[in-house]
């Protein structure tokens, strides 16, 4: 089977770490040529120092937008969606949460469609306080959709308090006969029936308000990618987590 590495936003095939601090996000190369990158979060000096859960979410999103994610006002409005069309990449974010987010690259025979978690409960998309595209799931969780120019798509989920659900389901239009390959770091590759890469998702992470890692993992349930976040009595809210999807982000080695 081919091995793949996760590429940075510059297109270089290196391991990428997302480091989220009060000053923003930086990308860090790694000499570890693993199958796929381990995506991790460092929250400032270990504590966001915010009293309101939504304020904490805003601080994280502002850091990501500062590094290269596109804000709502940078996307083109088309019908009932907001569209990024750049560098042979098209990403469509719907206003209606029951419609999928679509990620398509030139030359692909099929786009990747990603269903939003809690789509039937969520409110229509809004521009969040940090300028991001945001869906309020009306269950003490928020989903922020962050498209990147290189064709990656980050879904930042914020769990506001202890009443929030701990499983987040993403319904994917995976090709017939697909195979899910789980790597040691928790990342997942989706291969088509011929064994070629269709898409992938970087290793899961979750952090609480004090900067501690919260145990998390991915599970596959038929065509659904589920991020499971296992909280304990010691966690402090909010908890921030994300799947990081991509198609062009992966190169064979």
C-alpha positions as CSV (number, residue, x, y, z in Angstrom):
1,X,0.0,0.0,0.0
2,X,1.2,3.5,-0.7
3,X,2.3,5.7,2.2
4,X,1.2,9.3,2.4
5,X,2.4,12.4,4.2
6,X,0.3,15.5,5.1
7,X,1.4,18.6,3.2
8,X,1.6,22.1,4.7
9,X,-0.3,25.0,3.2
10,X,2.8,25.9,1.1
11,X,2.4,22.5,-0.7
12,X,5.6,21.1,0.8
13,X,5.2,17.4,1.8
14,X,6.2,17.8,5.5
15,X,4.5,17.0,8.8
16,X,2.4,19.9,9.9
17,X,1.6,20.8,13.5
18,X,-1.0,23.5,14.3
19,X,0.1,25.5,17.2
20,X,-2.7,27.8,18.5
21,X,-1.6,30.5,20.8
22,X,-2.9,33.9,21.9
23,X,-0.7,35.4,19.1
24,X,-2.1,33.1,16.4
25,X,-1.2,29.8,14.6
26,X,2.1,28.8,13.3
27,X,3.0,25.8,11.1
28,X,5.9,23.7,12.3
29,X,7.8,21.2,10.2
30,X,8.8,17.9,11.7
31,X,11.6,15.5,10.8
32,X,9.4,12.6,11.6
33,X,8.3,11.2,8.2
34,X,5.3,9.3,9.6
35,X,2.4,8.2,7.4
36,X,0.4,11.3,8.2
37,X,0.8,14.4,10.5
38,X,-0.2,14.5,14.1
39,X,-2.2,17.7,14.5
40,X,-2.0,19.3,17.9
41,X,-3.0,22.4,19.8
42,X,-1.0,24.5,22.2
43,X,-3.3,27.1,23.8
44,X,-1.2,30.1,24.8
45,X,0.6,29.6,28.1
46,X,-1.7,26.7,29.0
47,X,-4.8,28.7,29.8
48,X,-7.0,31.0,27.6
49,X,-7.8,33.2,30.6
50,X,-11.3,33.8,29.4
51,X,-14.4,33.7,31.6
52,X,-17.0,33.0,28.9
53,X,-16.9,29.8,26.8
54,X,-17.8,31.6,23.6
55,X,-15.0,34.1,24.2
56,X,-12.5,31.3,24.4
57,X,-13.8,29.9,21.1
58,X,-13.4,33.3,19.5
59,X,-9.7,33.5,20.6
60,X,-8.9,30.1,19.0
61,X,-10.7,31.0,15.7
62,X,-9.0,34.4,15.5
63,X,-5.6,32.6,15.7
64,X,-6.6,30.3,12.9
65,X,-7.9,33.1,10.7
66,X,-4.7,35.0,11.2
67,X,-2.7,32.1,9.8
68,X,-4.6,31.5,6.6
69,X,-8.1,30.3,7.1
70,X,-10.7,32.3,5.1
71,X,-13.2,34.4,6.9
72,X,-16.8,34.7,5.9
73,X,-16.4,38.1,4.2
74,X,-13.6,36.6,2.0
75,X,-15.9,34.1,0.4
76,X,-18.1,34.6,-2.6
77,X,-21.9,34.3,-2.1
78,X,-23.6,32.0,-4.6
79,X,-27.2,31.1,-4.2
80,X,-27.5,29.6,-0.7
81,X,-23.8,29.0,-0.1
82,X,-20.5,30.7,0.4
83,X,-17.8,29.6,-2.0
84,X,-14.0,29.6,-2.0
85,X,-12.6,29.2,-5.5
86,X,-8.8,29.3,-5.5
87,X,-5.8,27.4,-6.8
88,X,-7.8,24.6,-8.5
89,X,-9.8,24.2,-5.3
90,X,-13.5,24.8,-4.8
91,X,-15.0,24.7,-1.3
92,X,-18.7,25.3,-0.8
93,X,-20.2,26.0,2.6
94,X,-24.0,25.9,2.7
95,X,-26.2,28.3,4.6
96,X,-28.5,25.4,5.5
97,X,-26.8,23.0,7.9
98,X,-28.7,20.0,6.4
99,X,-26.7,20.4,3.2
100,X,-23.1,19.2,3.1
101,X,-19.9,21.1,2.9
102,X,-18.3,20.3,-0.5
103,X,-14.6,20.1,-1.1
104,X,-13.5,19.7,-4.8
105,X,-10.2,19.9,-6.6
106,X,-9.6,20.1,-10.3
107,X,-9.1,16.7,-11.9
108,X,-11.0,14.8,-9.2
109,X,-13.7,12.5,-10.5
110,X,-15.7,13.1,-7.3
111,X,-15.9,15.8,-4.7
112,X,-15.8,15.1,-1.0
113,X,-19.1,16.0,0.7
114,X,-19.0,16.4,4.5
115,X,-22.2,16.4,6.5
116,X,-22.3,18.8,9.5
117,X,-22.8,17.4,13.0
118,X,-26.3,17.9,14.5
119,X,-27.5,19.2,11.1
120,X,-31.1,18.8,11.9
121,X,-30.8,20.9,15.1
122,X,-28.4,23.5,14.0
123,X,-29.3,27.1,13.0
124,X,-28.4,28.5,9.6
125,X,-24.8,29.6,9.1
126,X,-23.8,33.0,10.6
127,X,-20.7,35.1,10.7
128,X,-19.2,34.5,14.1
129,X,-17.5,37.1,16.3
130,X,-14.1,36.3,14.8
131,X,-15.5,36.6,11.3
132,X,-15.7,32.8,10.7
133,X,-18.6,30.8,9.3
134,X,-20.4,29.4,12.3
135,X,-23.3,27.0,13.0
136,X,-24.9,27.0,16.4
137,X,-25.9,23.4,17.0
138,X,-28.4,24.5,19.8
139,X,-27.0,21.9,22.2
140,X,-24.1,23.8,23.8
141,X,-21.8,23.2,20.9
142,X,-20.7,25.3,17.9
143,X,-19.2,24.2,14.6
144,X,-17.0,26.7,12.8
145,X,-16.1,25.9,9.2
146,X,-12.7,27.1,8.1
147,X,-11.6,26.7,4.5
148,X,-8.0,27.1,3.4
149,X,-6.6,28.1,0.0
150,X,-4.7,24.8,-0.4
151,X,-7.9,22.7,-0.3
152,X,-8.0,21.8,3.3
153,X,-11.1,22.2,5.5
154,X,-11.1,22.5,9.2
155,X,-14.2,21.9,11.4
156,X,-13.6,23.5,14.8
157,X,-16.0,22.3,17.3
158,X,-16.5,24.1,20.7
159,X,-18.1,22.3,23.6
160,X,-19.4,25.1,25.8
161,X,-20.2,23.2,29.0
162,X,-20.6,19.8,30.6
163,X,-24.1,19.4,29.0
164,X,-22.6,19.3,25.5
165,X,-22.6,15.9,23.6
166,X,-19.3,14.1,23.3
167,X,-19.7,12.6,19.9
168,X,-19.5,14.6,16.6
169,X,-20.6,12.8,13.4
170,X,-19.6,13.7,9.9
171,X,-21.4,11.9,7.1
172,X,-19.1,11.4,4.1
173,X,-19.8,10.5,0.5
174,X,-17.1,7.9,0.4
175,X,-16.7,6.0,-2.9
176,X,-18.2,2.5,-3.3
177,X,-15.8,-0.2,-2.0
178,X,-13.8,2.4,0.0
179,X,-11.3,1.4,2.8
180,X,-10.6,3.3,5.9
181,X,-7.0,3.1,7.1
182,X,-6.4,4.2,10.7
183,X,-2.8,5.3,11.3
184,X,-0.9,5.0,14.6
185,X,-1.4,8.7,15.4
186,X,-5.2,8.5,14.9
187,X,-5.4,10.0,11.5
188,X,-7.5,8.3,8.8
189,X,-7.0,7.8,5.1
190,X,-9.9,7.0,2.8
191,X,-8.9,4.8,-0.2
192,X,-11.1,4.0,-3.1
193,X,-11.6,0.4,-4.5
194,X,-8.3,0.6,-6.4
195,X,-6.4,1.6,-3.3
196,X,-5.9,5.2,-4.4
197,X,-6.3,8.0,-1.9
198,X,-9.7,9.7,-2.1
199,X,-9.4,11.9,1.0
200,X,-8.1,11.9,4.5
201,X,-8.4,13.5,7.9
202,X,-5.5,14.5,10.2
203,X,-5.0,13.1,13.7
204,X,-7.7,14.3,16.2
205,X,-7.0,16.6,19.0
206,X,-9.0,18.2,21.8
207,X,-8.0,20.7,24.5
208,X,-9.8,22.2,27.5
209,X,-9.7,25.7,28.8
210,X,-6.7,25.0,31.0
211,X,-4.7,23.8,28.0
212,X,-4.9,20.1,28.9
213,X,-5.3,17.5,26.3
214,X,-8.7,15.7,26.4
215,X,-8.7,12.1,25.2
216,X,-10.2,11.9,21.7
217,X,-10.4,9.4,18.8
218,X,-12.0,8.8,15.5
219,X,-14.4,5.9,14.8
220,X,-15.9,4.9,11.5
221,X,-19.6,3.9,11.5
222,X,-20.4,2.9,7.9
223,X,-19.8,6.1,5.9
224,X,-19.7,8.3,9.0
225,X,-16.5,9.7,10.6
226,X,-17.2,10.2,14.4
227,X,-15.0,12.1,16.7
228,X,-15.4,10.9,20.2
229,X,-14.3,13.2,23.0
230,X,-13.9,11.5,26.5
231,X,-14.3,14.1,29.2
232,X,-13.6,13.7,32.9
233,X,-14.6,15.7,36.0
234,X,-11.2,17.4,35.8
235,X,-11.8,19.2,32.5
236,X,-12.5,22.9,32.3
237,X,-14.8,24.2,29.6
238,X,-14.9,25.1,26.8
239,X,-13.3,22.2,25.0
240,X,-12.1,22.9,21.5
241,X,-11.5,20.1,18.9
242,X,-11.4,19.6,15.2
243,X,-11.3,17.2,12.3
244,X,-9.0,18.6,9.5
245,X,-10.1,17.2,6.1
246,X,-8.1,17.3,2.9
247,X,-7.7,15.9,-0.6
248,X,-4.7,17.7,-2.1
249,X,-3.0,17.8,1.3
250,X,-1.7,14.3,1.0
251,X,1.2,13.1,-1.1
252,X,2.4,9.5,-1.7
253,X,6.0,8.7,-0.7
